[in-house]
Amino acid sequence: MKPRSILPGLTACAAFCAIATSGYTQIFVTNLVHFGAFGTVGKYTLSGAPVNPALVSGLDSPVGIAVSGDKLFVKEGLGTISVYTTSGALLNPSVISGVPGGGNIEISNGDLFVAYDNPANDAGSLVGKFTTSGAIVNPALVESSSAITDLAVSGDKLFITDGGREAIGEYTTSGEPVNASLIPGLGFPEGIALSGDKLFVLHDDERTNTATIGKYTTSGVPVNPALITGLTFPGAIAVSGDNLFVLDRNNGTIAEYTTSGGLVNAALVSGLNRPAAIEVVTASVPDPSSTWALLLLALTPVIGFNARLRRGGLLSRG
């Protein structure tokens, strides 16, 4: 038998197995619980089923969360960012320190962007830029006179919630201002989520003491400024595909909507304790049914070749 006769089949098999994947989505959410080292990160499926409600525990006011590959980054209120695997194993208890306050974190292209309290201004905030291994790039990339609670990155653009300007501000990832009031008139913006060329913004309406989620383009053009209204005590938002997820601090739930504003499930996840931050991650995994079907297809030429050899008496039957 000539080995090179089988090679095309094996090569095809490897190629098919490599592409036979399907996506799965998981939800990571922080629970503050109460002050002290009792906070947790929970992990759930896209359908709301618990994978591990206490994936990470013993956290002190976990207020920010981000996922990069198989690594989970958690920002605690006292100012440290720790790193875990997405299975909950601790990798580094303090990859970054000195970033206190309630701001969120975001990862893009190996860089970690962190919203935190400005030590030189009691009412002010900073966005710092670090590498995911903890190296300082710029600890004061963006500065605001009030709270920056959330941020989002798309390519070389950085979007922040700027409470002082009552706006969403746009900057480059190098810190240059593009439009500090890209989306104005928001009262107090506290959450932002990005999907393609659309921005979803969570902000408080002081007139009604409720919160609203608006939908805009990344150029600041309103699509639907009142996409979802009448929310009470929402904590944060996240987008995945056509789904929009909203934390409810009071009820301890995650609600699911479409990105068109339709309610899908008011309590997709329940039983949370003061949820503060959410990350929804889609990953690719092998699809067993597809993989085996494609494997059989790829091996068909090899099986047929071996059968011909057997009929010709060139292969021993053992």
N, C-alpha and C positions, 0 to 999 in steps of 0.2 A: 504494500500500500504506500502511495506517495503522500507524505505529510502535507505537501502543499495543496493537495486536492481537497483537504478538509479545511484549510486555512480560511477560504472565503466564508464558509459557513460559521466558523468560530468568530471571525471578525464581525460578521453581521449580527451574531448573537450578542456580542459585547456592545455594539452600537445600539441595538434595540433595547437591551436591558438598561442602558444609560438614559434613554429618553422615556422609558415607560414609567412615568411618575405621575402622581396626582398631588394636589395641594391640600393641606390641612391648616386650619386656623386655630390658634389658641389665644385665650384672653388672660392677661396678667393684671392683677389689681392689688393695690396696697390697702391695708386696713390700719388706721391709726390706733384703734382700740382706746388707749388713753396714754397720758404722758408716762414715760418710763419704757423700759425695754420689753414691751409686750406687743409691738406692732408686727404685722405679718405681710407676706405677699402670697396671694392665692392664685391658683392656676385652674382655668376652666376651658371647656371646649366651646366652639362657636355656638352650639345649641344650648349652652348654659350648664351642661353637666360638670360637676366638680371632678377635676383630675387630682388636685391636691390643694384643699383650701388653706393649708398652712405649709406651703412649699418652702418658704423661708420664715423663720420666727425669731423672736428676741431682738426685734428692731426698735429703735427709739424714734418714734414719729416718722415713719417712711412717707415722704411727700413727693418724691419723684421717681420715675421708673423709665428705663429704656432697654431695648433688646438689640443686640448686634450678633448675628449668627447664632451660636450656641451659648452666648454670654448674656447674663442679666445684670444690669447696673441699677443700683438702688441708692437714692439720695435720702439721707436721714436729716431731720430738722436741725440737729445740732451742728451739722456742717461736714459730714463725711459721705463719700460715695464708695460703696462696697461692690464687689463683683462676685457673682455666683454663676454656675452653669444654669441653663434653663431647666435642669432637673433638680436644682436646689442645693448643689454642693458649693461650699464656700471656696473661692479662689483667692480673694484679696479683701481683707476687712476694711481697708482704707486706701484705695488707689488714689483718691483725691481727698484733701481735707481743707478746712478753712472756707467752706462755702455754705454758711448757715442760711436758714430761712425756708419759706414755703415754696420756692420756685421749682419748676420742673426741669428735666434734662432731656436732651435730644442728641442722637448720634447720626453722623453723616460722613461718609468717606474716611472713616478712621478717626474722626474728630468728635469730641464730646463737648457739647454746648450746655452751659449750666447757668440757670437764673438763680441769683442769690442776693442776700442783703448786703448793701454797701456798708462796710465798716466805718467809712468816713461820713456817712449821712444816715441818720436813724430812719428817715422816711424813704430813702432811696434804694435803688436796686442796680445790680450789674448783670451782664451776661459775660461769662468767662468762657474762653476756648482752651481746651486741653486735648491731648491725645488720649485714646482709650487705654493707654498704658500709664497715664498719669502725668506725662510731661506737660509743662505749662507752655502754651502758645501765646495767649494774651488773657490775663486775668480780668481785664476791664475792656473787653471788646466793644460793648455797648453800655451806656450809662443812662439811667432815668432818675428823675427826681421823686418817683413813687414806685409802687409795686410792679414788678414784672413777674407774673405768676406762671406764664406758659410761653412756649416758643415752638416754631416749626421750621424745618430747613428743606429747601427744594433747590437742587443744583448749587449755584453760588448765591442764592438768596436766603436771607434769614428774616423770618417774620416773628414779631413779639407782641404780647399784650402789654400795652403801656397805659397803666391806670391814670397817671398824671395828665396825659393828653386825651384820655378817654378814647383811645384809638388803637388800631393795629398799625405798628410801624414796620417798615421794610428797610432792610440793610443788606449789604453784601456780607458774605461769610468772613470777609476780612475786616468788617466793622464800619465800612463807609455808609453813611445814610443815603438811601435812595428816595424814600418818602416817609418821614417820621409820623405822618398822619395819613397813611394809605387808606384806611377805613376809619373815618371820624364819627363822632356823635354816638358813642357806644355806652355812655354811662361808665360802668366799671367792667372792662373786658377781663375775663379770668381764664378762659380756655380757648384753645385754637387747635384745629385739626386740618390736615392738608390731604387732598386726594386729586392727583393730576393737576389741572389748572384751576381747581376750586378750593376755596378756603371756607371752613365752617368755624364760626365764632360764637362762643358762649359769653353773654354779658348780662349784667344785672340791670333791671329797669326799676329805678328808684320810685317812679310814679305809682307802680302797682306792687312793689315789693316782691316781684317775681323775676324770673330770668327768661331770656330768649336766645335761641340759636338762629343766627342768620347765615345765609349762603352768599358768597361773593366769588368773583374771579380773583386770580392772583394779581391782577392789575387794579383791584379795588372796585370793580364794577359790581353793583348789587345784582344778584340773581333773584334772591328772595330774602329780604332783611328780617322777615318774621317767619322763617321756615317752621320753627317749633316755638310755641309760646306757652306762657303760664306755668313754667317749671318752678319748683320750689326747692331751694337748697341743692342745686346740682353742683357736683364737685369738679368734674372734668369730662372731656369728650374724646372720642377716638373714632377713626373711620377705617373700614376695611371693605374694599369692593363697593357694593351698593348698600352697605350697612353702616349706620351711624349709632354709636354706643354712648350712653349718657349715664354718669354716676349720679345717684341720688343719696346724699349724705344722710338725710333724715330717715329715709326708709331702709337704708342699707341695701340698695338694689342697683342693678345695671339694667337700664331700659334699652330696647333695641328699636330703631326706626330705620326707614329707608332714607337714602340721601335725597329723596324728594319730599321728606317730611312725614311720611305715613308711619303710624305706629304699628310695629310688628309684635312686640312683647314688652309690656310695661314692667315686668319683673323677670327678665331673662335669667338673671342671677339674683338670688336673695340671701338673706342671712349675713350680710356684710356688716362690719362694725366701723362706722365712720370712714368709708372709702375715700381716698384722696387722689389717687392717680391710676391711670389705666393705660395699658399698651396692648394692642391687638396685632398679632404677628401671624403671617402666612408663610409656611415653609413647604418645600417639596419633599415628598417621600415616595419610595417605590410603591407602585400599585400592583399587588400580587397577582390579581387576575390578568391584568394586561401584560405583566412581565412574563408569566408562564405561557400565555398565548403567543407572544412574540418570540419567546425562546423556542417553542415548538416549531414555529414558522421558520426561524433562522436555522434550526438543525435539520429541517427536512431534506435539503440537498445532501447533508452528511449521512443521514440515515439511509437515504436511497442509494448512495454510493457504497456504503457498507453492505447493504443487501445484495447489490450486484456482485460484490466481491465474494460473498458467501455462496451465492449460486454458482459462481465460477470455481469454487473450491479454494480460493486464495486466502480465506480467513478460517482459522481453526475455531471450532465450537467449544473449546475448552479441553 
